Amino acid sequence: MKIGFVSRREDESVRLLKSLVDHFKAVAEIYVEPDIAQRIGVQGTPVEEMEEKGVDLVVSIGGDGTILRALRCMRDPIPILGVNMGTLGFLVDVQPKDAVRDIEHILGGFDVDDRTRLTVTLDGKDFPPATNEVAMITASPAKMMDFSVTVDGSILEALRADGMIFATPTGSTAYAMSAGGPIVDPRVDAIVLVPVAPFKLYSRPWVIPGGSTVEVNLKSPEKDAVVVVDGQNMATISSANSVAIRRAKTPARFVKASLDGFYEKVKNKLI
């Protein structure tokens, strides 16, 4: 078995990573991202190279942001297991005290949960895929955007709002939920569209088929917007830019480490 490790930079997370590396190095080939590897005195391997090394799973020590950062680096994601060193941690299943036990169990074989990602294309150039959401928000606070949303060539809505969130089912429990969107079971093949502070009362969230192509057009030349992918990648756009959002070619892959299903996780973490 080949195990890759990524981690938050905080001392507590690094200490846990070192203890896991020391514990499992006798039974598995270990690869650690360079910044953290240097701190614990081992050779480092960039996350994007772990794919080439044939790593079987990546253990992420941190919160949801650490997982999203690792996924952003991988073209065809390796199954990832999250150890929760953050606060809520909706994408992470393992508590630090259980990490050794759970990883030992996983070494005997594990199931993988595939999760849809979204690709945003700006003027023909693709951003790294989003596991949670693509957010398009006004670049000028307190000034709304005027824009239209087209789905598979048909106008869905023309509206004024602070922005729009385009979320995967996985991301429906993140920014999209905070903006008033629905919670969607990750097994549903869908894209969730949630207006952010819309001016008109009729503007409501939409759930559209997962295979749809969504296009967004800004209407006011003098008002720019910011596109943010999973809080990791960002670009400023104007009415001169072409923006398209569609299902990514490769999914995010998560190691199934918890017996609790999606609904139980929602109750435990969000209610």
C-alpha positions as CSV (number, residue, x, y, z in Angstrom):
1,M,0.0,0.0,0.0
2,K,1.2,3.5,-0.8
3,I,-0.1,6.4,1.4
4,G,0.3,10.1,0.7
5,F,0.0,12.7,3.5
6,V,-1.1,16.3,3.3
7,S,-1.6,18.5,6.3
8,R,-2.4,21.9,7.7
9,R,0.6,23.9,8.7
10,E,-0.4,24.3,12.4
11,D,1.9,22.5,14.9
12,E,-0.8,20.2,16.2
13,S,-1.6,18.8,12.8
14,V,2.1,18.4,11.9
15,R,2.7,16.4,15.1
16,L,-0.2,14.1,14.3
17,L,1.1,13.6,10.8
18,K,4.6,12.7,12.1
19,S,3.1,10.2,14.5
20,L,1.1,8.6,11.7
21,V,4.2,8.5,9.4
22,D,6.3,6.9,12.1
23,H,3.5,4.3,12.8
24,F,2.9,3.3,9.2
25,K,6.3,3.6,7.5
26,A,7.0,-0.1,8.3
27,V,3.9,-1.4,6.5
28,A,3.4,1.1,3.7
29,E,5.3,3.4,1.3
30,I,4.9,6.9,2.6
31,Y,4.8,10.1,0.6
32,V,4.5,13.5,2.3
33,E,4.0,16.9,0.6
34,P,7.2,18.9,0.6
35,D,6.5,21.7,3.1
36,I,5.5,19.3,5.8
37,A,8.1,16.7,4.9
38,Q,10.8,19.2,5.5
39,R,9.5,19.9,9.0
40,I,9.4,16.2,10.0
41,G,12.7,15.3,8.3
42,V,11.6,13.1,5.4
43,Q,11.8,13.4,1.7
44,G,8.9,15.4,0.1
45,T,6.7,14.6,-2.8
46,P,4.3,17.2,-4.4
47,V,0.7,16.1,-4.4
48,E,0.5,16.2,-8.2
49,E,3.4,13.7,-8.4
50,M,1.7,11.3,-6.0
51,E,-0.6,10.3,-8.8
52,E,2.5,9.3,-10.9
53,K,3.9,7.3,-7.9
54,G,0.8,5.2,-7.8
55,V,-0.3,6.3,-4.4
56,D,-3.4,4.3,-3.2
57,L,-4.9,6.9,-0.9
58,V,-4.1,10.3,0.5
59,V,-4.6,11.1,4.2
60,S,-5.5,14.7,4.7
61,I,-4.9,16.1,8.2
62,G,-6.8,19.3,8.8
63,G,-10.2,20.6,7.7
64,D,-12.3,20.8,4.6
65,G,-9.9,23.4,3.2
66,T,-6.9,21.0,3.3
67,I,-8.9,18.4,1.4
68,L,-10.0,21.0,-1.2
69,R,-6.4,22.1,-1.6
70,A,-5.2,18.6,-2.2
71,L,-7.9,17.8,-4.7
72,R,-7.1,21.0,-6.6
73,C,-3.6,19.6,-7.3
74,M,-4.8,16.3,-8.8
75,R,-5.9,15.8,-12.4
76,D,-7.5,12.4,-11.6
77,P,-8.0,12.4,-7.9
78,I,-6.6,9.7,-5.6
79,P,-9.1,8.5,-3.0
80,I,-8.8,10.9,0.0
81,L,-9.4,10.3,3.7
82,G,-9.9,13.3,6.0
83,V,-8.7,13.5,9.6
84,N,-10.5,16.4,11.3
85,M,-8.3,18.9,12.9
86,G,-10.6,21.8,12.0
87,T,-14.0,22.9,13.4
88,L,-17.0,21.6,11.5
89,G,-15.2,19.5,8.8
90,F,-18.1,18.2,6.7
91,L,-15.7,16.4,4.3
92,V,-13.7,14.7,7.0
93,D,-14.8,11.5,8.7
94,V,-12.0,10.5,11.1
95,Q,-11.3,12.0,14.5
96,P,-7.6,12.3,15.5
97,K,-7.9,9.8,18.4
98,D,-9.2,7.2,15.9
99,A,-6.7,7.9,13.1
100,V,-4.4,5.0,13.6
101,R,-7.2,2.5,14.1
102,D,-9.1,3.7,11.1
103,I,-6.1,3.8,8.7
104,E,-5.1,0.3,9.9
105,H,-8.6,-1.0,9.0
106,I,-8.4,0.8,5.6
107,L,-5.1,-0.9,4.7
108,G,-7.0,-4.1,4.4
109,G,-9.2,-2.6,1.6
110,F,-11.7,0.2,1.3
111,D,-14.7,1.5,-0.6
112,V,-14.6,4.7,-2.6
113,D,-17.3,7.4,-2.8
114,D,-17.2,9.3,-6.1
115,R,-18.4,12.9,-6.0
116,T,-19.2,15.1,-9.0
117,R,-17.0,18.2,-9.5
118,L,-17.6,21.2,-11.7
119,T,-15.3,22.8,-14.2
120,V,-15.5,26.6,-14.9
121,T,-14.2,27.7,-18.3
122,L,-13.2,31.4,-18.7
123,D,-12.7,32.5,-22.3
124,G,-11.8,28.9,-23.2
125,K,-9.4,28.3,-20.3
126,D,-10.4,25.8,-17.6
127,F,-9.8,26.4,-13.9
128,P,-9.1,23.5,-11.6
129,P,-12.4,21.6,-10.9
130,A,-14.6,22.6,-8.0
131,T,-15.5,20.0,-5.4
132,N,-17.9,22.3,-3.5
133,E,-18.8,25.3,-5.6
134,V,-18.1,28.0,-8.2
135,A,-19.0,31.3,-6.7
136,M,-19.5,34.4,-8.8
137,I,-19.8,37.6,-6.7
138,T,-19.7,41.3,-7.2
139,A,-16.3,42.8,-7.3
140,S,-17.6,46.0,-5.7
141,P,-19.2,45.6,-2.2
142,A,-22.7,47.1,-2.0
143,K,-23.0,47.2,-5.8
144,M,-25.1,44.4,-7.3
145,M,-24.3,42.5,-10.5
146,D,-26.7,42.5,-13.5
147,F,-26.3,39.2,-15.2
148,S,-28.1,36.4,-17.0
149,V,-27.9,32.6,-16.5
150,T,-28.3,30.3,-19.5
151,V,-28.8,26.5,-19.2
152,D,-28.2,24.4,-22.3
153,G,-28.9,27.4,-24.5
154,S,-32.1,28.5,-22.8
155,I,-32.3,31.6,-20.5
156,L,-33.0,30.4,-17.0
157,E,-33.0,33.8,-15.3
158,A,-31.9,37.4,-15.7
159,L,-31.4,39.1,-12.4
160,R,-29.7,41.6,-10.2
161,A,-28.0,40.2,-7.1
162,D,-24.7,40.2,-5.2
163,G,-23.8,37.1,-7.0
164,M,-24.6,33.4,-7.8
165,I,-23.3,30.1,-6.4
166,F,-23.1,27.1,-8.6
167,A,-22.7,24.1,-6.3
168,T,-22.2,20.4,-6.5
169,P,-24.4,18.2,-4.3
170,T,-21.3,17.8,-2.1
171,G,-21.1,21.6,-1.9
172,S,-24.8,22.1,-1.2
173,T,-24.0,21.9,2.5
174,A,-21.3,24.6,2.2
175,Y,-21.6,28.2,0.9
176,A,-24.8,27.4,-1.1
177,M,-26.6,26.3,2.1
178,S,-25.6,29.4,3.9
179,A,-27.1,31.5,1.1
180,G,-30.4,29.7,1.4
181,G,-29.9,26.8,-1.0
182,P,-31.3,23.2,-0.5
183,I,-29.4,20.3,1.0
184,V,-28.8,17.8,-1.8
185,D,-27.9,14.1,-1.3
186,P,-24.5,13.6,-3.0
187,R,-25.9,10.6,-4.9
188,V,-28.2,13.0,-6.9
189,D,-26.8,14.0,-10.3
190,A,-27.4,17.7,-10.2
191,I,-26.0,21.3,-10.1
192,V,-27.4,23.7,-7.5
193,L,-27.8,27.4,-8.5
194,V,-28.3,29.8,-5.6
195,P,-28.7,33.6,-6.0
196,V,-26.8,35.6,-3.4
197,A,-29.0,38.5,-2.0
198,P,-31.2,38.8,-5.1
199,F,-33.1,42.1,-5.6
200,K,-36.4,40.4,-6.8
201,L,-38.5,38.2,-4.5
202,Y,-39.1,35.7,-7.3
203,S,-35.4,34.8,-7.6
204,R,-35.0,31.4,-5.9
205,P,-32.5,28.5,-5.9
206,W,-32.6,26.1,-8.8
207,V,-31.6,22.4,-9.1
208,I,-30.8,21.4,-12.6
209,P,-29.5,18.2,-14.3
210,G,-25.9,17.4,-13.6
211,G,-25.0,17.1,-17.3
212,S,-26.1,20.7,-18.0
213,T,-23.9,23.4,-19.4
214,V,-24.4,26.7,-17.6
215,E,-23.3,30.0,-19.1
216,V,-23.2,33.4,-17.3
217,N,-23.1,36.8,-18.9
218,L,-22.6,40.1,-17.1
219,K,-24.8,42.9,-18.5
220,S,-23.1,46.1,-17.2
221,P,-19.7,46.9,-18.8
222,E,-18.8,49.1,-15.8
223,K,-19.3,46.4,-13.2
224,D,-16.8,43.6,-12.7
225,A,-17.4,40.3,-10.9
226,V,-15.1,37.8,-9.2
227,V,-15.2,34.1,-9.9
228,V,-14.0,31.9,-7.0
229,V,-13.5,28.2,-7.2
230,D,-13.7,26.3,-3.9
231,G,-12.2,29.4,-2.2
232,Q,-8.9,28.4,-3.8
233,N,-8.7,30.0,-7.3
234,M,-9.9,33.4,-8.2
235,A,-10.3,35.6,-11.3
236,T,-11.9,39.0,-12.1
237,I,-14.3,39.1,-15.0
238,S,-16.3,41.7,-17.0
239,S,-19.1,41.7,-19.5
240,A,-16.4,41.0,-22.2
241,N,-15.7,37.6,-20.8
242,S,-17.3,34.3,-21.5
243,V,-18.0,32.0,-18.5
244,A,-19.3,28.4,-18.8
245,I,-19.8,25.8,-16.0
246,R,-20.2,22.1,-16.5
247,R,-19.6,18.7,-14.9
248,A,-15.8,17.9,-14.7
249,K,-14.4,14.9,-16.5
250,T,-13.1,13.3,-13.3
251,P,-14.8,13.1,-9.8
252,A,-13.4,13.7,-6.4
253,R,-13.0,10.4,-4.6
254,F,-13.4,9.9,-0.9
255,V,-12.5,6.9,1.2
256,K,-15.5,5.6,3.0
257,A,-14.4,5.4,6.6
258,S,-17.6,6.1,8.5
259,L,-20.7,3.9,9.0
260,D,-22.9,7.0,9.3
261,G,-24.7,7.9,6.1
262,F,-25.2,11.3,4.6
263,Y,-28.4,12.1,6.5
264,E,-26.8,11.2,9.8
265,K,-23.8,13.4,9.1
266,V,-26.2,16.3,8.3
267,K,-28.0,15.8,11.6
268,N,-24.7,15.5,13.6
269,K,-22.9,18.4,12.1
270,L,-25.5,20.9,10.9
271,I,-28.5,20.6,13.3
